[in-house]
Amino acid sequence: MVVKNDMTADFLRSAYGGESMAHMRYLIWGDAAEKEGFPNIGRLFRAIAYAEQAHADNHFRELGDKKVDFSVTAGAVFGMGKTVQNLQGGIDGELHEIEQMYPVFLHTARFQEEKGAERAFHYALEAEKIHAQLFQEAQNAAKEGKDMEVGNIHVCPICGHTVADHLPDQCPVCGAKKEKYKTF
């Protein structure tokens, strides 16, 4: 289904750009965290990068097969710091999506009756709430010079739902079975 409304399509492109940049930024910050002696935080960054890729994929697919060039404006955190600073960049980016971006995008998609975009924005919003919390937990440990204590990190490839340690029988956001989750 191709998006019919230009505003929702613009929001999908912007969200795609932002999620794509977050994906790459988190991979880079994950490598840096590992080099700094925080392998679990590095793994957390890589797991959340995978979730951001799932969001970008959802947004991209909702745009349909229309092949046209567009300039995409998306907010992003740039720069490399120590792990504590990079985690703050992650927290700030996730909170922007939770408090500013996705609520507006979701409301617009609902108003314009763009069901696919509504679903994609809802999936991302719910996952970003968890990502902000996990980044905060990791930052609290890193501020004390410690690595985050975490077992397996599981990510739903459909919606990006992310959970540490205990894997649910089915995704609470999209309903995917636990066998679909990717483990980091």
C-alpha positions in Angstrom: 0.0 0.0 0.0 1.4 3.4 -1.0 1.0 6.3 1.4 -1.5 8.7 0.0 -0.8 11.8 2.0 2.3 13.9 1.5 2.6 14.9 5.1 2.7 11.3 6.4 5.1 10.4 3.6 7.4 13.2 4.6 7.3 12.0 8.2 8.1 8.4 7.1 11.1 9.7 5.1 12.3 11.8 8.1 11.8 8.8 10.5 13.6 6.5 8.1 16.6 9.0 7.9 16.7 9.4 11.7 16.5 5.6 12.4 19.1 4.9 9.7 21.5 7.4 11.3 20.8 6.0 14.8 21.5 2.5 13.5 25.0 3.5 12.3 25.7 5.8 15.3 24.9 3.0 17.7 27.2 0.5 15.9 30.0 3.1 16.0 29.4 3.8 19.7 29.1 0.1 20.5 32.6 -0.5 19.1 33.9 2.4 21.1 32.3 1.2 24.3 33.9 -2.2 23.8 37.3 -0.7 23.3 36.8 1.4 26.4 36.3 -1.8 28.4 32.4 -2.0 28.4 31.6 -5.1 26.3 28.0 -5.4 27.6 27.3 -1.7 26.8 28.8 -2.3 23.4 26.5 -5.3 23.0 23.5 -3.1 24.1 24.4 -0.5 21.5 24.5 -3.2 18.8 21.2 -4.7 19.9 19.5 -1.3 19.8 21.1 -0.6 16.5 19.4 -3.7 15.2 16.1 -2.4 16.5 16.6 0.9 14.8 17.3 -0.9 11.6 13.9 -2.7 12.0 12.2 0.7 12.4 14.0 2.1 9.3 12.9 -0.9 7.4 9.3 -0.5 8.4 9.2 3.2 7.5 10.9 2.5 4.1 8.5 -0.3 3.2 5.5 1.8 4.1 6.5 4.4 1.4 5.8 1.8 -1.3 7.6 1.4 -4.6 7.5 5.0 -5.8 11.0 5.9 -7.0 11.6 9.6 -6.6 14.5 11.5 -5.2 13.8 13.4 -1.9 15.9 15.5 0.4 15.4 14.0 3.9 15.6 16.2 7.0 16.1 14.2 10.2 17.5 15.3 13.6 20.5 13.4 14.8 23.1 13.4 17.5 26.6 13.7 16.1 30.1 13.2 17.6 32.2 10.7 19.4 32.9 11.0 23.1 33.5 8.6 26.0 30.9 5.9 26.6 29.1 8.0 29.2 28.7 10.8 26.8 27.7 8.6 23.9 25.0 7.0 26.1 23.7 10.5 26.9 23.5 11.1 23.1 21.5 7.9 22.8 19.2 8.9 25.7 18.7 12.4 24.2 17.9 11.0 20.8 15.5 8.4 22.2 13.7 11.0 24.4 13.3 13.3 21.4 11.6 10.5 19.5 9.4 9.6 22.5 8.4 13.1 23.5 8.5 15.0 20.3 8.8 13.2 17.0 6.8 9.9 17.2 3.7 11.3 19.0 3.3 13.9 16.2 4.0 11.5 13.4 1.6 8.9 14.9 -1.2 11.4 15.4 -0.8 12.6 11.8 -0.9 9.1 10.4 -4.0 8.3 12.4 -5.7 11.6 11.3 -4.8 10.9 7.7 -5.9 7.3 8.0 -2.6 5.8 7.0 -2.8 2.5 8.8 0.6 1.2 7.7 2.4 4.3 8.8 0.4 4.4 12.0 1.6 0.8 12.8 5.3 1.6 11.9 5.3 4.8 14.1 3.6 2.9 17.0 6.1 0.1 16.8 9.0 2.6 16.9 7.5 4.7 19.7 7.0 1.7 22.0 10.6 0.4 21.4 12.2 3.8 21.9 10.7 4.0 25.4 12.6 0.8 26.3 15.8 2.0 24.6 15.9 5.2 26.6 15.5 3.2 29.8 18.2 0.7 28.9 20.6 3.4 27.9 20.0 5.1 31.2 20.8 1.9 33.1 23.9 1.5 31.1 25.0 5.1 31.7 24.4 4.7 35.5 26.9 1.8 35.5 29.4 3.5 33.2 29.4 6.6 35.4 30.7 4.4 38.2 33.4 3.0 35.8 31.5 -0.4 35.6 30.1 -2.3 32.7 26.3 -2.8 32.6 25.3 -6.1 34.2 23.0 -7.8 31.6 22.5 -11.2 30.2 21.1 -11.8 26.8 19.5 -8.9 25.0 16.6 -9.9 22.7 15.2 -7.8 19.9 12.0 -8.3 17.9 12.9 -8.0 14.2 9.4 -6.9 13.3 8.9 -3.9 15.7 12.2 -3.5 17.5 10.8 -4.4 20.9 14.0 -4.9 23.1 14.2 -6.8 26.3 17.1 -7.7 28.5 17.4 -11.2 30.1 13.9 -12.6 30.0 12.5 -13.4 26.6 8.7 -13.1 26.4 6.7 -15.9 24.8 5.3 -13.3 22.3 6.2 -9.7 21.6 4.0 -7.4 23.7 4.0 -4.8 20.9 3.5 -6.7 17.6 2.6 -10.2 18.8 5.6 -12.0 17.1 6.5 -15.3 18.7 9.7 -15.5 20.8 11.4 -17.7 18.1 11.5 -14.6 15.9 13.6 -12.5 18.3 17.3 -12.0 17.6 19.6 -12.4 20.6 22.7 -10.4 21.4 
